[in-house]
Amino acid sequence: MPVVLMIAWTVLAMPAIGPAYGAPAETAPCREVAFEQSAFTVCTFDLTRTQLRLHWKDPNGEAYGNLGKLVEAENQKMPPLLFAMNAGMYRADNSPVGLYIENGQQLVKANTASGPGNFHLKPNGVFYIDGDTAGVVETGKFLKLHPTAEFATQSGPMLVIEGKLHPRFQANGPSLKIRNGVGIRDPHTVVFAISNEAVSFGDFARLFRDEFGCQNALFLDGSISSLYAPSVDRNDQLWPAGPIVSARARGK
């Protein structure tokens, strides 16, 4: 039975390092959002202008393990990263708990087992990217339809399923955590969010559905949620991570 690693480290968000590459305010991908009396940082990407991809291991075959190592490596390239976020639950060796596809290759198979923890609060789901399109779907549906995916990560639970909140969520449940997730506004528009304070699953799911119009959204993780976003001076370097999603401007 799989065990999801949940580590309670106490690490404060650190200011962004390096030159200020944030986009101008009118085009910056990330912004602070107040919703239902809670604060969130939300990053929205048009995939016709932005390239999203997933990362797990570096060129030497070692797991990056945190956003800081990935950002340092990827910012040696141009254009620099606009964004990075932890993108799914992981085991003690930083390997993905569920399905993981990178550069079109399936590196970890889908996990359909039952068990404890958020990953197994079914239905769970898959976030996938294929060029300038992306999707979030229930795991069973993904396995049935086999959509073309250059990148994919499985996590759970689903937050929003075809416009409805996960059936196990309470409107305002007692479990309050820092949380991060991803939603799809349309096939070319992806919305990532991280709470800046502890919130319930119900609060977090409604943010995607009611504030951003996402018909499908997926929980990525909680407590160890991390964000790199120079446009809002955010650089959470030291929290542990398995899969990581990044964004950079597409080349012209």
ChimeraX attribute file (.defattr): number of C-alpha atoms within 10 A of each C-alpha:
attribute: neighborCount
match mode: 1-to-1
recipient: residues
	/A:1	7
	/A:2	16
	/A:3	14
	/A:4	18
	/A:5	17
	/A:6	16
	/A:7	12
	/A:8	10
	/A:9	11
	/A:10	10
	/A:11	11
	/A:12	11
	/A:13	16
	/A:14	13
	/A:15	15
	/A:16	18
	/A:17	11
	/A:18	9
	/A:19	7
	/A:20	10
	/A:21	14
	/A:22	19
	/A:23	14
	/A:24	9
	/A:25	11
	/A:26	6
	/A:27	9
	/A:28	17
	/A:29	24
	/A:30	25
	/A:31	15
	/A:32	15
	/A:33	16
	/A:34	13
	/A:35	14
	/A:36	10
	/A:37	8
	/A:38	15
	/A:39	16
	/A:40	22
	/A:41	19
	/A:42	22
	/A:43	22
	/A:44	20
	/A:45	22
	/A:46	18
	/A:47	22
	/A:48	13
	/A:49	14
	/A:50	21
	/A:51	21
	/A:52	25
	/A:53	20
	/A:54	24
	/A:55	21
	/A:56	24
	/A:57	18
	/A:58	13
	/A:59	7
	/A:60	6
	/A:61	8
	/A:62	11
	/A:63	19
	/A:64	22
	/A:65	23
	/A:66	22
	/A:67	28
	/A:68	18
	/A:69	14
	/A:70	22
	/A:71	20
	/A:72	15
	/A:73	12
	/A:74	14
	/A:75	14
	/A:76	10
	/A:77	9
	/A:78	10
	/A:79	13
	/A:80	16
	/A:81	23
	/A:82	25
	/A:83	25
	/A:84	27
	/A:85	27
	/A:86	28
	/A:87	29
	/A:88	31
	/A:89	28
	/A:90	24
	/A:91	16
	/A:92	13
	/A:93	11
	/A:94	20
	/A:95	20
	/A:96	26
	/A:97	25
	/A:98	27
	/A:99	21
	/A:100	28
	/A:101	23
	/A:102	21
	/A:103	14
	/A:104	14
	/A:105	12
	/A:106	15
	/A:107	15
	/A:108	16
	/A:109	13
	/A:110	21
	/A:111	18
	/A:112	14
	/A:113	10
	/A:114	12
	/A:115	14
	/A:116	11
	/A:117	14
	/A:118	18
	/A:119	29
	/A:120	18
	/A:121	17
	/A:122	18
	/A:123	20
	/A:124	24
	/A:125	30
	/A:126	29
	/A:127	30
	/A:128	25
	/A:129	27
	/A:130	20
	/A:131	16
	/A:132	15
	/A:133	19
	/A:134	24
	/A:135	24
	/A:136	28
	/A:137	24
	/A:138	24
	/A:139	23
	/A:140	15
	/A:141	12
	/A:142	18
	/A:143	12
	/A:144	8
	/A:145	9
	/A:146	9
	/A:147	13
	/A:148	14
	/A:149	20
	/A:150	18
	/A:151	23
	/A:152	28
	/A:153	27
	/A:154	32
	/A:155	31
	/A:156	25
	/A:157	27
	/A:158	30
	/A:159	33
	/A:160	28
	/A:161	22
	/A:162	14
	/A:163	16
	/A:164	14
	/A:165	22
	/A:166	22
	/A:167	12
	/A:168	13
	/A:169	16
	/A:170	14
	/A:171	13
	/A:172	13
	/A:173	12
	/A:174	10
	/A:175	11
	/A:176	15
	/A:177	18
	/A:178	19
	/A:179	24
	/A:180	28
	/A:181	30
	/A:182	26
	/A:183	30
	/A:184	27
	/A:185	20
	/A:186	16
	/A:187	15
	/A:188	18
	/A:189	19
	/A:190	23
	/A:191	22
	/A:192	24
	/A:193	26
	/A:194	24
	/A:195	24
	/A:196	18
	/A:197	12
	/A:198	17
	/A:199	21
	/A:200	19
	/A:201	25
	/A:202	19
	/A:203	22
	/A:204	27
	/A:205	27
	/A:206	22
	/A:207	25
	/A:208	28
	/A:209	23
	/A:210	12
	/A:211	13
	/A:212	15
	/A:213	16
	/A:214	25
	/A:215	20
	/A:216	27
	/A:217	37
	/A:218	30
	/A:219	30
	/A:220	31
	/A:221	26
	/A:222	23
	/A:223	17
	/A:224	22
	/A:225	23
	/A:226	28
	/A:227	26
	/A:228	25
	/A:229	27
	/A:230	24
	/A:231	21
	/A:232	19
	/A:233	16
	/A:234	19
	/A:235	23
	/A:236	24
	/A:237	22
	/A:238	19
	/A:239	22
	/A:240	22
	/A:241	27
	/A:242	25
	/A:243	29
	/A:244	23
	/A:245	21
	/A:246	23
	/A:247	20
	/A:248	21
	/A:249	18
	/A:250	12
	/A:251	9
	/A:252	4
